[in-house]
Every structure is written in C-alpha cells, then in structure tokens.
C-alpha cells in the first residue's frame, strides 16, 4: 500500500503496541536477514568498534562496513592504508556481514569484490551507486554519478556477480542523479537483470544530498518492477515509529537505518521488539549512555591509539549527546579534546 504519509510523521500512533508488525525475513541470495532491518554503510562511522556496539544490543539483521574504494584497495595492498582500517575486524567478526565497495571500473570492482568474497569470506558484497559526495561523484565519477548510466551500472553489477559467486552481490542507489532525471526504476531493473540479489534505495536524489525529506512513495513505486529480489528502503528512519510506519505504509521488503543509530546503537533492539510485538526497551539512562560512550571510546583507542582515537571519537560523542539537554555545550567542548584526559574530563563533567 502506498501513502503520502512519510515514516515518522508526527500524526503517527504512539510506539506502544501489542500486536507484531508483519515483517518476514528477507533472503539476500543464501543469506537470511532477520529481522529485515539493516544498518547503513557510513564512511568514517561504521567501523568495527561501532559494529561491536550494535552487536552488544542486537536487533540488526545485517551489518556492513564503511565503503571501500576498490582502486585504493588494489593500489595500496600490503601497506598500512585507509582500506585496512575500513576492513578492520572483518576476518573474525560474526556473520552475516556485508562490505560495500565503490568505483566506476567493472574489472577493478570485480577483482576486489572477488577477494572479499573468497579470501575474506564476507556474507554480501554491496556496490555503492548512491554516494552523493562531490569527491566521489564529480571527481571520481562514481557513486551516484553512475545513476546517469543504467547500462554501465548493469555491466558493473554483472561483472562483480560473476567474480563473487556464490557470494551474493547487492546495490545501493538513490532515486536519480537530479530531481529532473529520476530514473530509479530503470536502474533497479538494470541491477536485477545483471544478477544482483537485493536493492537498497535511498529516497533522495544525489542533487538533494541530505536536504528535504526522503520520498518513500517513490521508493515503494519500484517494487512492482522487481521480479525476484527484495527492495530495501532507506532515508529518514530516525525512530522506532518511523520504521513501523515504513513497513505499514510502503511496499518494501526491508529497511536500512543510517545516521539515527550513530548515537543510539540500541535503536535496532528497540525496533526488533516493536516489530515482534514485544515491549520496546526504554532509552538507556544517562549514566548507562555515558558508560556506553566510554566503552566505545576504549574500543576505538585500542585500534588507533589515544591521540587518533580521541580525535576520531569526538564525532561519535556528539551523536551520543544529540537531542539531550546541555548537548550544545558538550559538543562545543568535546570537539576541542585532543587527549584522553581532556575527552574523559569533558564526558564526566558535561555529558548530559
């Protein structure tokens, strides 16, 4: 059922529910995703430490790494390079686990995808056709830039599918490159015809970046054009209620949660409870949230060291404080922290 109502509409009913929401698991090739609620790949955020925080609570049907630039993977192989950090932890991490890759060269993507599938034994290889950032689109002519070329996307997916088989390959796209050139249906059909096992659609164009509201009506309109693969919707899912609304009012098989989980790694567990018709766990108390923030900080520093770990953790700390009284003063202060002493002092004194 399609509706003009967007996920998270203030007119939605309260979260309290007794009946389960019908959300059957989805299959991405041989990979069962249960519940059909996925974590979005986010560059600079969804590293091994963050994935551990989500696993601590559970509820996510599929986790994914940061996106990996295929060319960098190949060129810097054997060196201490950015891609090594982006693949941190994947060899020993529980499955299912997806890795997202990006580039515009079918052979390069196939080479890297094949290695991820066969040497790293990842569960899913996802290809990014949705990133709207200028360095990826205009400079590298990758990500959402390729939405202008559905045939090229089909060639890329087909080549990567062959290289990764039997590991499933998926794609993430936007509605189009500009608002005047929305062509998600054409791209979706190219992705499916090339052998992909699932499609995720963010409900904005590349031109929109993250402005405005995700158009879930346009996401759902793609579903009748897909013959065999699941459709996963993404955009503006920032609460339990918004996820419930997405499943109840739009024709999608699954959903993907992005930025809203960065300061709320427990959000997936809350969503799963609501979908199962169980009581939704309350937000952790401020003291517990402070402890989670400090545990997250410890995990990051173990990998990157105290100085780099402190700098990397500042952005996460701001998300943990988001929407709470005193958050502005906390963000202002923690953004200046460059040592563990300064970071810990700020958390203990100002974390709301």
C-alpha positions in Angstrom: 0.0 0.0 0.0 1.3 3.4 -0.9 0.7 6.5 1.1 1.6 10.2 1.1 2.4 9.8 4.8 6.2 9.7 5.4 7.9 7.5 8.1 8.0 9.2 11.4 5.0 11.5 10.6 4.0 13.3 13.9 0.5 12.1 13.4 1.6 8.5 13.7 0.2 6.5 16.6 2.4 6.1 19.7 5.1 3.4 19.8 3.3 1.2 22.3 1.9 -1.8 20.5 0.8 -5.3 21.5 0.5 -6.8 18.0 3.5 -7.7 15.9 4.1 -6.0 12.6 4.3 -8.5 9.7 7.9 -8.3 8.6 9.1 -11.6 7.3 12.8 -12.2 6.9 14.4 -11.4 3.6 16.8 -13.6 1.7 19.8 -12.0 0.0 20.9 -15.0 -2.0 21.6 -17.6 0.6 21.9 -15.0 3.4 18.9 -14.8 5.7 18.3 -11.3 7.0 16.1 -11.5 10.1 14.8 -9.0 11.1 14.8 -7.3 7.7 16.3 -4.2 9.3 19.8 -3.4 8.0 22.5 -1.0 9.2 23.6 1.5 6.6 27.3 1.8 5.5 28.6 5.2 6.5 32.1 6.3 5.7 34.0 7.4 8.8 31.5 5.8 11.1 30.5 2.1 10.6 33.9 0.6 11.6 34.5 -2.5 13.7 34.2 -0.6 17.0 30.8 0.8 16.1 29.6 -2.5 14.8 30.5 -4.1 18.1 28.4 -1.5 19.9 25.4 -2.5 17.8 26.0 -6.2 18.3 26.1 -5.6 22.1 22.3 -4.9 21.9 21.4 -6.9 18.8 18.4 -6.4 16.6 20.2 -5.6 13.3 19.6 -8.2 10.6 22.7 -7.2 8.6 25.7 -5.0 9.5 28.0 -3.5 6.9 31.5 -1.9 6.8 32.4 1.6 5.7 32.6 1.8 2.0 35.9 0.7 0.5 37.4 2.3 -2.6 38.3 -0.5 -4.9 41.2 1.3 -6.5 42.8 2.1 -3.2 42.4 -1.5 -2.1 44.4 -2.7 -5.1 47.0 0.1 -5.2 47.8 0.1 -1.5 47.7 -3.6 -0.9 50.2 -4.6 1.6 50.6 -1.1 3.1 49.1 0.4 6.1 46.4 2.2 4.2 42.9 3.5 4.8 41.3 0.4 3.3 42.9 -1.7 6.1 41.1 0.4 8.7 37.9 0.2 6.8 38.2 -3.6 6.8 39.3 -3.7 10.4 37.9 -6.8 12.2 36.1 -8.4 9.3 38.1 -11.7 9.3 37.0 -12.6 12.9 33.7 -10.8 13.1 30.4 -12.8 13.3 28.4 -13.3 10.2 26.3 -12.1 8.4 28.5 -9.1 7.5 28.5 -7.1 4.3 31.3 -5.0 2.8 30.4 -2.0 0.5 32.7 -1.1 -2.4 32.8 1.8 -4.8 34.5 2.7 -8.1 33.5 3.0 -11.7 35.7 0.3 -13.3 33.9 -3.1 -13.6 37.2 -5.0 -13.7 38.6 -3.3 -10.6 35.3 -3.8 -8.7 35.2 -7.4 -9.7 38.7 -8.0 -8.6 38.2 -6.5 -5.2 34.7 -8.0 -4.8 36.1 -11.4 -5.6 38.8 -11.1 -3.0 36.3 -10.0 -0.4 34.1 -12.9 -1.2 36.7 -15.7 -1.4 39.6 -14.6 0.8 37.7 -12.6 3.5 34.5 -14.8 3.3 32.2 -11.8 3.7 28.5 -12.6 3.5 27.4 -9.9 1.0 29.3 -7.6 -1.4 27.4 -4.4 -1.8 28.2 -1.8 -4.6 27.7 1.9 -3.9 25.8 3.8 -6.6 24.3 6.2 -4.1 27.0 8.3 -2.5 26.4 12.0 -3.5 29.6 13.5 -2.1 31.4 15.6 -4.7 34.8 13.8 -4.4 33.0 10.5 -5.3 30.7 11.9 -8.0 32.3 14.7 -9.9 35.9 13.9 -9.2 35.9 10.1 -9.3 32.7 9.7 -11.5 31.5 7.0 -9.2 28.7 6.6 -6.6 25.5 8.3 -7.6 27.2 9.8 -10.7 26.7 6.4 -12.3 22.9 6.7 -11.9 23.0 8.6 -15.2 24.2 5.4 -16.9 22.0 2.5 -16.1 23.7 0.3 -18.7 27.1 1.0 -17.1 25.6 0.0 -13.7 24.3 -3.2 -15.2 27.8 -4.0 -16.6 29.4 -3.4 -13.3 26.9 -5.5 -11.3 27.1 -8.3 -13.8 30.9 -8.4 -13.7 31.0 -8.3 -9.9 28.3 -11.0 -9.6 30.4 -13.4 -11.7 33.6 -12.7 -9.7 31.9 -13.1 -6.3 29.7 -16.1 -7.0 28.3 -17.8 -4.9 28.5 -14.8 -2.5 25.5 -12.5 -3.2 26.1 -9.0 -4.6 23.7 -6.1 -3.9 23.5 -2.5 -4.9 22.6 0.7 -3.1 21.2 3.6 -5.2 19.3 6.9 -5.0 16.2 7.9 -6.9 18.3 9.6 -9.6 21.2 12.0 -10.1 19.0 15.1 -10.2 15.4 15.8 -9.5 14.8 16.3 -13.2 16.3 12.9 -14.1 14.7 10.5 -11.6 15.3 7.0 -13.1 15.4 4.6 -10.2 13.1 2.2 -11.9 15.4 1.9 -14.9 18.4 1.5 -12.6 16.6 -1.1 -10.5 15.8 -3.2 -13.5 19.4 -3.0 -14.7 20.6 -4.1 -11.3 18.2 -7.0 -11.1 18.8 -8.1 -14.7 22.6 -8.2 -14.0 22.1 -10.7 -11.3 22.1 -8.7 -8.0 20.5 -10.3 -5.0 18.9 -7.2 -3.4 18.5 -3.5 -4.0 18.5 -0.7 -1.4 17.1 2.7 -2.4 17.7 6.0 -0.6 14.6 8.2 -1.1 16.5 11.3 -2.3 18.4 12.3 -5.5 22.2 13.0 -5.5 21.3 16.6 -6.1 19.3 16.6 -2.8 22.3 15.4 -0.8 20.6 15.0 2.6 18.3 18.0 2.3 14.5 17.8 2.4 12.5 14.6 3.0 13.1 11.1 1.7 10.4 10.2 -0.8 9.2 6.8 0.3 6.4 6.8 -2.2 8.9 6.8 -5.0 10.9 4.1 -3.2 7.8 1.8 -3.0 6.9 2.5 -6.6 9.9 0.5 -7.7 8.7 -2.7 -6.1 6.3 -3.8 -8.9 9.2 -3.6 -11.3 11.4 -6.1 -9.4 10.6 -9.7 -10.2 12.7 -11.7 -7.8 14.9 -9.5 -5.5 13.9 -7.7 -2.2 13.6 -3.9 -2.1 15.1 -2.2 0.9 14.1 1.4 1.7 16.4 4.0 3.3 16.1 7.6 4.4 14.8 9.5 7.4 14.4 6.4 9.6 15.2 8.1 12.9 13.0 6.3 15.5 11.1 3.1 16.2 7.9 4.7 15.0 9.4 5.8 11.7 10.4 2.2 11.0 6.9 0.9 11.9 5.4 3.5 9.6 7.7 2.5 6.7 6.6 -1.2 6.9 3.0 -0.4 7.4 2.5 2.3 4.7 5.0 1.4 2.0 5.6 -1.6 -0.2 9.2 -2.6 0.9 10.7 -5.8 2.0 13.2 -4.3 4.3 14.6 -1.1 5.7 18.0 0.4 6.3 18.8 2.7 9.2 21.6 5.2 8.8 22.6 8.3 10.9 20.0 7.9 13.6 21.8 4.8 15.0 25.2 6.6 15.4 24.4 7.8 18.9 21.8 5.1 19.6 23.3 1.7 19.0 20.4 0.3 20.9 17.9 1.5 18.3 17.9 -1.8 16.4 17.0 -3.8 19.5 14.1 -1.4 20.1 12.9 -1.7 16.5 13.1 -5.5 16.6 11.0 -5.6 19.8 8.3 -3.3 18.3 8.1 -5.4 15.1 7.8 -8.6 17.2 5.0 -7.1 19.2 7.1 -7.1 22.4 7.6 -4.2 24.9 10.0 -1.7 23.5 13.1 -1.4 25.8 13.3 2.2 27.2 16.2 4.5 26.3 19.2 3.7 28.5 19.6 6.1 31.4 22.1 8.9 31.1 24.6 7.0 33.3 24.3 3.9 31.1 24.7 6.0 28.0 27.8 7.6 29.4 29.2 4.2 30.1 28.4 3.1 26.5 30.2 6.1 25.2 33.3 5.4 27.2 33.3 1.7 26.2 33.0 2.8 22.6 35.9 5.2 23.1 38.0 2.4 24.6 37.4 0.2 21.5 38.4 3.0 19.2 41.6 3.8 21.1 42.6 0.2 21.2 42.8 0.3 17.4 44.0 3.8 16.7 45.9 4.8 19.8 45.0 7.5 22.3 45.6 10.6 20.1 44.0 9.5 16.9 41.3 7.6 18.8 40.3 10.7 20.7 40.0 12.7 17.6 38.0 10.0 15.8 35.7 9.6 18.8 34.7 13.3 19.0 32.1 12.9 16.2 30.6 9.8 17.9 30.4 11.6 21.2 28.4 14.4 19.6 25.9 11.9 18.3 25.5 10.2 21.7 24.6 13.7 23.1 22.2 14.6 20.3 18.8 15.9 21.5 19.7 15.9 25.2 19.7 19.0 27.5 23.2 20.5 27.5 24.2 18.9 24.3 25.4 22.1 22.7 27.9 22.9 25.4 29.0 19.3 25.4 29.6 19.3 21.7 31.5 22.5 21.8 33.8 21.3 24.5 34.4 17.7 23.3 35.2 19.0 19.8 38.4 20.6 21.3 39.6 17.4 23.1 42.9 16.0 21.7 44.0 13.9 24.7 42.3 11.2 26.7 42.4 13.4 29.8 40.5 16.2 28.1 38.0 13.8 26.5 37.3 11.9 29.7 37.1 15.2 31.7 34.5 16.6 29.3 32.4 13.4 29.3 32.4 13.2 33.1 31.6 16.9 33.5 29.3 17.8 30.7 27.8 14.7 29.2 24.0 15.4 29.5 
